[in-house]
Amino acid sequence: ETVLQVALDFEEAFGRSYGLIEPYRVGDAEALLVCAGAAASTMQEAVDRLREDGRAAGGIRLRVVRPFPVYTLRALARPGVPWAVVDRAFSPGSTGIFRQEIESALYPLAQRPPVRGYLAGLGGNDLTPELFREIWEDAVKDRSEREEAWMEDSRCRP
């Protein structure tokens, strides 16, 4: 509630609004890329490129972590439309941080989308539109929930 009030005050003062999340071309998407921070602009570029190629891509930019936008995310959930959550941080022995939060948020839904985690950009490595495309293609190809995918593996080997 406080975050939303501050957002309204900001909009009144500066004429721009920011919500808890920023859905991007999600309406007819066959899979969604989910990320936060500066990487979200690159994700949106990847979505646009996929759309230019005739693919129904969409994305969600997380703008706040606390309070986590549980109900806002649940409103976007559609059964069978996978969410490819791109994390730049992970909890050792577990999964990506945002993947954990999103899985918890969507868990109570009777029909929830598959959530797949992708760890990328660790150690300051770049997240490129090509990498986001690769992640999106993987999510569409295999819509199951499975182990976290470490996207640096093939790029960091000599």
C-alpha positions in Angstrom: 0.0 0.0 0.0 2.8 2.4 0.9 4.7 1.6 -2.3 1.6 2.3 -4.4 1.0 5.6 -2.6 4.6 6.7 -3.2 4.2 5.7 -6.9 1.0 7.9 -7.1 2.9 10.8 -5.4 5.7 10.4 -7.9 3.3 10.4 -10.8 1.7 13.6 -9.6 5.1 15.3 -9.2 6.8 14.1 -12.3 4.1 12.9 -14.7 5.5 9.4 -15.0 4.2 6.3 -13.3 5.8 3.1 -12.2 3.9 0.1 -10.8 5.0 -2.9 -8.8 5.8 -4.7 -12.1 5.8 -3.8 -15.8 4.1 -6.3 -18.0 5.4 -6.1 -21.6 3.4 -7.6 -24.5 2.0 -10.3 -22.3 -1.5 -10.6 -23.7 -1.0 -13.3 -26.2 2.5 -14.5 -25.2 3.3 -18.2 -25.5 6.0 -17.7 -22.9 7.1 -14.9 -20.6 10.6 -13.7 -19.7 10.8 -12.4 -16.2 13.7 -10.3 -14.8 14.5 -7.1 -12.8 16.8 -4.2 -13.0 18.7 -2.9 -16.0 18.4 -6.3 -17.7 14.7 -5.7 -18.2 15.4 -3.2 -21.0 17.5 -5.8 -22.8 14.7 -8.4 -22.2 12.2 -6.0 -23.8 14.4 -5.6 -26.8 14.6 -9.4 -27.1 10.8 -9.6 -26.9 10.5 -7.1 -29.7 12.9 -9.0 -31.9 11.1 -12.3 -31.3 7.8 -10.5 -32.2 9.4 -9.2 -35.4 10.2 -12.9 -36.2 6.5 -13.8 -35.6 7.0 -15.3 -32.2 4.5 -14.5 -29.4 7.0 -13.4 -26.7 6.2 -11.4 -23.6 8.0 -10.2 -20.5 7.6 -9.0 -17.0 9.9 -6.5 -15.3 9.9 -6.7 -11.5 10.1 -3.2 -10.1 9.9 -4.0 -6.4 11.0 -7.0 -4.3 9.6 -6.0 -0.9 6.7 -6.2 -0.6 6.8 -8.8 -3.3 4.0 -8.2 -5.9 2.2 -11.5 -5.3 -1.3 -10.5 -6.3 -0.2 -8.5 -9.3 1.8 -11.5 -10.6 -1.0 -13.9 -10.0 -3.3 -11.8 -12.1 -0.9 -12.4 -15.1 -0.6 -16.2 -14.6 -2.1 -18.4 -17.3 -2.0 -22.2 -17.2 0.4 -23.6 -19.8 2.2 -20.3 -20.5 5.7 -20.8 -19.0 7.6 -18.2 -17.1 11.3 -18.1 -17.8 12.7 -16.3 -14.7 16.2 -14.9 -15.3 18.2 -14.5 -12.1 21.5 -12.8 -11.6 21.7 -14.1 -8.0 21.1 -17.5 -6.4 20.9 -19.1 -3.0 23.6 -21.8 -2.8 22.0 -25.2 -2.5 18.8 -23.9 -3.9 17.6 -21.9 -7.0 17.6 -18.3 -8.2 16.2 -15.7 -5.8 13.4 -14.4 -8.0 12.4 -17.9 -9.1 11.9 -18.8 -5.4 9.8 -15.8 -4.8 7.7 -16.3 -8.0 7.1 -20.0 -7.3 5.9 -19.1 -3.8 3.7 -16.4 -5.1 2.0 -18.6 -7.7 1.9 -21.8 -5.6 -1.7 -21.3 -4.3 -3.2 -21.1 -7.8 -5.2 -24.1 -8.8 -3.7 -23.9 -12.3 -0.4 -22.2 -12.3 2.1 -21.7 -15.1 5.3 -23.7 -15.2 8.2 -21.6 -13.8 11.7 -22.3 -15.1 14.8 -20.6 -13.6 17.8 -19.4 -15.6 20.9 -18.2 -13.9 22.7 -15.7 -16.1 24.8 -12.6 -15.9 26.7 -13.9 -12.8 29.9 -12.1 -12.1 29.0 -9.2 -14.3 28.6 -11.1 -17.5 26.4 -9.5 -20.1 22.8 -10.3 -20.6 22.2 -9.9 -24.3 19.1 -10.0 -26.5 20.5 -13.2 -28.0 20.8 -14.8 -24.6 17.2 -13.8 -23.7 16.1 -15.2 -27.0 17.9 -18.5 -26.2 16.2 -18.6 -22.8 12.8 -17.9 -24.3 13.2 -20.6 -27.0 14.1 -23.1 -24.3 11.1 -22.2 -22.2 8.8 -22.6 -25.2 10.4 -25.9 -26.3 10.2 -27.5 -22.8 7.3 -26.2 -20.7 8.1 -28.4 -17.7 9.4 -27.2 -14.4 12.9 -28.6 -14.0 16.4 -27.8 -12.6 17.8 -24.3 -12.9 19.6 -23.7 -16.2 23.1 -22.2 -15.8 23.4 -20.1 -19.0 27.1 -19.2 -18.5 28.3 -22.8 -18.9 28.7 -22.8 -22.6 29.9 -19.2 -22.8 32.7 -19.3 -20.2 34.6 -22.4 -21.4 37.7 -21.8 -23.5 
